[in-house]
Amino acid sequence: MNQPRPIPEPAAISAVLSGLDATVIGAGVAGLGAALALRRYGADVAVLEQSAEIAEVGAGLQISPNGARVLAALGIDPAGLGDRAEAVELRDHRGRLVTRMDLPPEPGFFLCHRADLIAGLEGAARTAGIRVQLLQRVSSVDLAERANAVMNTGARLPAGLLIGADGVRSVLRAALAGPSRPFFTGQVAWRAVFPGDPGRSVVQVFMGPGRHLVSYPLRGGALRNLVAVEERQQWAAEGWTHSDDPEALRAAFAGFGGPVPDWLSQVEHAWLWGLFRHPVARRWHDGRGRAVILGDAAHSTLPFLAQGANMALEDAWVLAAELAARPDDPAAALARFEGNRLPRCRAIVAAADRNARAYHLRAPVAPLGHALLRLAGRVAPGLALGRFAWVHGHDVTRAE
């Protein structure tokens, strides 16, 4: 893969936010993306990361055109981070093709290793002069007089603008909107990455009764990413770092055909997590222009539309653009940011919920549903993908 291009020097773009001192909690996609977008306008940005290094447990993700446009606008070539996807194939659990959705080449859909996306964002951030500080655990926030990040050491770090990009357990979200009350969806997901082979850059979805499996190549086929979702009442912990016996994964998908048995036989390490729904935050900012949340901290979503990272990138761009449009009224800018993003993020979260149900049809509904998909694929081949044109065709960078 080509190396991602660093963003241009911020001063060459704008210095409208040169007086802003921003502190971002979390060095994930949302946090690093927000830092980069703000730096474009001259803001002084620090990113606080609790880990000893910025690293992601190996997994794949999909960057769709709406996210790819933001990366390109930040000066990062998405083609340098992952492989351009050719198509999405929907198959039944026996491996038989139901329908194929060819993907447009521009701006493209990209299949990325999460670690490569994070590394690209981090490299661009450091090149742009953003201070990325490791081993910085924020235990709480204090918004009484001004925004302060309270560290686990007791130290208080003041910020002109405090940005919570710290995920579903965000300390800033709790301060702004109260504790989140997630509920278990009755679904668990395994994920695994194992050695692959060069071949087609295609996303394959195998749909079965009460479960489905998604797989696609990474890093030119050197690796293969696999995510398998099962409906069940047995609770599993939330989070991506809980290991599980690969035999449990193989047993859950023992009836699947096509290439799935061979893939599952190669899995040596599997990770299991419970899928929980967190309500979209009822409040994203403090009303005084001092604190705001974005990404999963504001609107986590189930992984059935591949939009988590893409929504985070959109958030990052829109937040910076609204602040740059109203540098003297940050409270109004944050209100505009929330008003701009809230309806779209709610709609995407709801669409992801619906996709989960569509993948898990049982007899006698499943054969009918698959027959309709086959017919639509022959009569109107662009229809299935076109249903999500409102997601993929959105371009937050054009508003500027």
C-alpha positions in Angstrom: 0.0 0.0 0.0 1.1 3.6 -0.6 1.9 5.6 2.4 -0.8 8.1 3.4 0.0 11.7 2.5 0.3 14.1 5.5 -2.0 17.0 5.6 -0.8 20.4 4.4 0.6 22.9 6.9 -2.4 24.3 8.8 -1.4 27.9 8.2 -1.7 27.3 4.5 -5.4 26.6 5.0 -6.7 29.0 7.7 -5.7 30.5 11.0 -9.3 31.4 12.0 -9.1 29.2 15.1 -5.5 30.1 16.1 -6.8 31.3 19.5 -8.5 28.0 20.3 -6.8 25.7 22.8 -8.5 22.3 22.3 -8.0 19.1 24.3 -9.3 15.8 22.9 -9.9 12.8 25.1 -9.2 9.7 23.2 -6.9 8.9 20.2 -9.2 6.7 18.2 -10.7 7.6 14.8 -13.0 10.3 16.2 -10.3 11.9 18.4 -7.5 12.0 15.9 -9.9 13.0 13.1 -11.2 15.9 15.2 -7.7 17.0 16.1 -6.7 17.0 12.5 -9.8 18.9 11.3 -9.3 21.6 14.0 -5.6 21.9 13.3 -6.5 22.7 9.7 -8.0 26.0 11.0 -5.0 26.8 13.2 -6.2 25.5 16.6 -3.7 24.4 19.2 -4.7 20.8 19.8 -3.6 18.2 22.4 -4.8 14.6 22.4 -4.9 12.6 25.6 -4.6 8.8 25.2 -4.7 6.5 28.2 -2.7 3.7 26.6 1.1 3.4 26.5 0.9 3.4 22.7 -1.7 4.2 20.1 -2.6 0.7 18.9 -5.7 -1.1 17.9 -6.4 -4.8 18.5 -6.3 -6.2 14.9 -9.6 -6.0 13.1 -10.9 -4.8 9.8 -13.3 -1.9 9.0 -14.8 -0.4 5.9 -14.4 3.2 4.8 -17.3 4.1 2.6 -17.3 7.2 0.2 -18.7 9.5 2.9 -15.7 8.7 5.1 -13.2 8.6 2.3 -14.1 12.1 1.3 -13.2 13.4 4.8 -9.9 11.5 4.8 -9.0 13.0 1.4 -10.0 16.5 2.6 -7.7 16.0 5.6 -4.9 15.2 3.1 -4.9 11.4 3.8 -5.2 9.2 0.7 -7.6 6.4 1.7 -6.0 4.2 -1.0 -2.8 4.3 1.1 -4.7 2.8 4.1 -6.6 -0.1 2.6 -7.8 -1.9 -0.5 -10.5 -0.5 -2.8 -13.5 -2.9 -2.6 -15.0 -4.2 -5.9 -18.3 -5.4 -4.6 -20.5 -6.8 -1.8 -21.9 -10.2 -2.3 -24.9 -11.4 -0.3 -25.0 -15.2 0.0 -27.2 -17.7 1.9 -25.7 -19.7 4.6 -25.0 -22.6 2.2 -22.8 -20.3 0.2 -25.1 -19.7 -2.8 -25.1 -16.2 -4.3 -28.2 -14.2 -3.6 -27.2 -10.9 -5.1 -24.0 -8.9 -5.9 -23.7 -5.2 -5.5 -20.9 -3.7 -7.6 -19.3 -0.7 -5.9 -18.5 2.5 -7.7 -14.7 3.1 -8.0 -14.8 6.8 -7.0 -14.4 8.0 -4.4 -14.5 4.3 -3.5 -15.1 1.9 -0.7 -12.0 0.8 1.2 -11.3 -2.3 3.3 -8.8 -1.2 6.0 -7.1 -2.8 8.9 -8.1 -0.6 11.9 -4.5 -0.4 13.0 -3.6 1.1 9.5 -6.3 3.7 9.7 -5.2 4.7 13.2 -1.5 4.8 12.2 -2.4 7.0 9.2 -4.3 9.5 11.4 -1.7 9.5 14.1 1.1 10.1 11.6 -0.8 13.0 10.0 -1.6 14.4 13.5 2.1 14.4 14.6 3.2 15.9 11.2 0.7 18.7 11.7 2.1 19.6 15.1 -0.7 18.1 17.2 0.5 17.0 20.7 -0.4 13.3 21.2 0.2 12.5 24.9 0.2 8.9 26.0 -0.5 7.4 29.5 -3.0 10.2 30.2 -6.1 8.6 31.9 -8.9 11.1 32.4 -11.0 9.9 35.3 -13.6 12.7 35.3 -14.3 16.2 34.0 -15.1 19.5 35.8 -17.2 22.0 33.8 -18.1 24.3 36.7 -15.9 27.3 35.9 -14.2 26.2 32.8 -13.5 22.9 31.1 -11.1 20.8 33.1 -9.9 17.2 32.4 -9.3 15.6 35.8 -6.6 13.0 35.5 -6.3 9.8 37.6 -3.4 11.4 39.3 -5.6 14.2 40.5 -4.0 16.8 38.2 -6.4 19.1 36.4 -5.8 20.1 32.8 -7.8 23.2 31.7 -8.9 23.4 28.1 -10.5 26.2 26.0 -12.5 23.4 24.4 -12.8 19.9 25.8 -13.7 17.2 23.3 -14.9 13.8 24.4 -13.9 11.2 21.8 -13.6 8.5 24.5 -16.1 6.0 23.3 -19.2 4.4 24.8 -17.9 4.8 28.3 -17.1 8.5 27.8 -16.5 10.4 31.0 -17.5 13.6 29.2 -20.8 12.2 28.0 -21.7 11.2 31.5 -21.0 14.8 32.7 -23.1 16.3 29.8 -26.0 13.9 29.5 -25.9 11.7 32.5 -25.1 7.9 32.6 -25.9 5.9 29.5 -28.2 2.9 30.0 -27.3 0.4 27.3 -29.2 -2.8 26.8 -28.1 -6.1 25.5 -29.5 -6.7 22.0 -29.6 -10.5 22.2 -26.7 -10.7 19.8 -23.0 -11.5 20.2 -20.2 -11.1 17.7 -17.0 -12.9 17.1 -14.2 -11.3 15.2 -11.0 -12.8 13.9 -8.1 -12.0 11.6 -6.1 -14.8 10.0 -3.7 -15.3 7.0 -5.4 -14.8 3.6 -4.6 -15.2 0.0 -4.4 -12.6 -2.8 -7.7 -12.5 -4.7 -10.9 -10.5 -5.2 -11.4 -7.5 -3.0 -15.0 -8.4 -2.2 -17.0 -8.2 0.9 -19.0 -11.4 1.4 -22.0 -11.7 3.7 -23.4 -15.1 4.5 -27.0 -14.9 5.8 -28.4 -17.6 8.0 -31.2 -18.2 10.5 -30.5 -16.1 13.5 -26.9 -15.4 12.5 -24.7 -14.0 9.7 -21.0 -13.9 8.9 -19.1 -11.2 7.1 -15.6 -11.6 5.6 -13.2 -9.6 3.4 -9.5 -9.4 2.6 -7.1 -6.9 4.2 -3.7 -5.7 3.2 -3.8 -7.0 -0.4 -5.1 -10.3 0.7 -2.3 -11.0 3.2 -5.0 -11.2 5.9 -8.7 -12.0 6.0 -11.1 -10.3 8.4 -14.1 -12.1 9.7 -17.0 -11.0 11.9 -19.7 -13.5 12.8 -22.9 -12.5 14.6 -25.3 -14.8 16.5 -28.6 -14.2 18.1 -28.7 -15.7 21.6 -29.9 -14.9 25.1 -26.7 -15.8 26.8 -25.1 -12.6 27.8 -21.6 -11.6 26.7 -19.6 -8.7 27.9 -19.4 -5.5 25.9 -16.0 -4.6 24.5 -13.6 -5.9 21.9 -10.9 -7.4 24.0 -12.6 -10.6 25.4 -11.0 -13.7 24.0 -13.1 -16.8 23.3 -12.4 -20.4 22.3 -12.5 -20.6 18.4 -14.3 -23.9 18.8 -17.4 -21.9 20.1 -17.3 -19.9 16.9 -16.9 -23.0 14.7 -19.8 -24.7 16.5 -22.1 -21.7 16.1 -21.5 -21.6 12.3 -21.1 -25.3 11.7 -24.0 -25.4 9.2 -22.6 -22.8 6.9 -21.1 -23.7 3.5 -19.1 -22.3 0.7 -15.6 -21.1 1.9 -16.8 -20.6 5.5 -15.7 -23.9 6.9 -12.2 -23.5 5.5 -12.0 -19.9 6.9 -13.2 -21.0 10.4 -10.7 -23.9 10.4 -7.9 -21.3 10.1 -9.0 -19.2 13.1 -6.6 -19.6 16.0 -7.6 -16.6 18.1 -11.2 -15.3 18.3 -12.6 -12.4 20.2 -16.2 -12.2 21.4 -18.3 -9.2 22.5 -21.9 -8.6 23.3 -23.7 -6.1 21.1 -25.3 -3.5 23.2 -27.4 -0.5 22.1 -26.5 2.8 23.7 -29.1 5.5 23.1 -27.9 8.5 21.1 -26.9 11.1 23.7 -29.6 13.6 24.5 -27.1 16.3 24.9 -23.8 16.7 23.0 -22.4 20.0 24.4 -22.5 22.1 27.5 -24.3 25.1 26.1 -21.3 27.4 26.9 -18.9 26.5 24.1 -16.5 24.7 26.4 -17.2 21.0 26.0 -18.6 18.6 23.3 -18.7 14.9 22.5 -18.6 13.1 19.1 -18.2 9.7 17.6 -19.2 6.7 19.7 -19.4 8.9 22.8 -22.4 10.6 21.2 -23.9 7.9 19.0 -22.5 4.4 19.0 -24.0 2.1 16.5 -24.3 -1.6 15.8 -21.9 -2.9 13.1 -24.4 -3.8 10.5 -24.0 -0.8 8.2 -20.2 -0.3 8.6 -20.6 3.3 9.6 -19.0 3.7 13.0 -15.6 5.0 11.7 -17.3 6.9 8.9 -19.7 8.8 11.2 -16.7 9.6 13.4 -14.9 11.2 10.5 -18.0 13.1 9.4 -18.4 14.4 13.0 -14.8 15.5 13.1 -15.1 17.6 9.9 -18.4 19.2 10.8 -17.3 20.1 14.3 -14.2 22.0 13.0 -16.2 23.6 10.2 -18.9 24.9 12.5 -16.3 26.3 15.0 -14.4 27.9 12.1 -17.6 29.5 10.8 -18.3 31.1 14.3 -14.9 31.6 15.9 -16.3 34.3 18.2 -19.4 32.3 19.3 -18.3 28.7 20.2 -21.6 28.0 22.0 -23.6 28.7 18.9 -21.1 26.6 16.9 -21.5 23.6 19.1 -25.2 23.9 19.0 -25.1 24.0 15.2 -22.8 21.0 15.2 -25.3 19.0 17.3 -28.3 20.2 15.3 -26.5 19.3 12.0 -25.4 15.8 13.1 -28.1 14.5 15.3 -30.8 13.7 12.7 -28.4 11.9 10.4 -26.7 9.9 13.1 -30.0 8.8 14.5 -31.1 7.7 11.1 -27.9 5.7 10.5 -28.2 4.0 13.9 -31.8 3.0 13.1 -30.8 1.7 9.6 -28.0 -0.5 11.1 -30.6 -2.0 13.5 -32.8 -2.9 10.5 -29.9 -4.5 8.6 -29.3 -6.9 11.5 -32.9 -8.3 11.2 -32.6 -8.6 7.4 -29.5 -10.7 7.6 -31.1 -13.2 10.1 -34.3 -14.3 8.4 -35.6 -17.7 9.1 -37.8 -20.1 7.1 -40.3 -19.6 5.6 -39.5 -15.9 5.3 -35.8 -16.3 4.3 -36.4 -18.2 0.9 -38.9 -15.5 -0.1 -36.7 -12.7 0.9 -33.7 -14.1 -0.9 -35.8 -14.7 -4.0 -36.8 -11.1 -4.0 -33.2 -10.0 -3.7 -32.2 -12.2 -6.6 -35.0 -10.8 -8.8 -34.1 -7.2 -7.9 -30.5 -7.9 -8.7 -31.4 -9.0 -12.2 -34.0 -6.4 -12.9 -32.5 -3.4 -11.2 -28.9 -4.2 -10.2 -28.3 -0.8 -8.6 -31.4 -0.9 -6.4 -29.9 -2.7 -3.3 -26.9 -0.3 -3.0 -29.0 2.7 -4.0 -31.1 2.2 -0.9 -28.1 3.6 1.0 -27.2 6.4 -1.3 -28.3 8.8 1.4 -25.5 7.3 3.6 -22.6 6.9 1.1 -23.4 9.9 -1.1 -23.3 12.4 1.7 -20.4 14.8 1.5 -19.8 16.9 4.6 -16.7 18.5 3.0 -18.7 20.3 0.4 -20.5 22.5 2.9 -17.2 24.4 3.3 
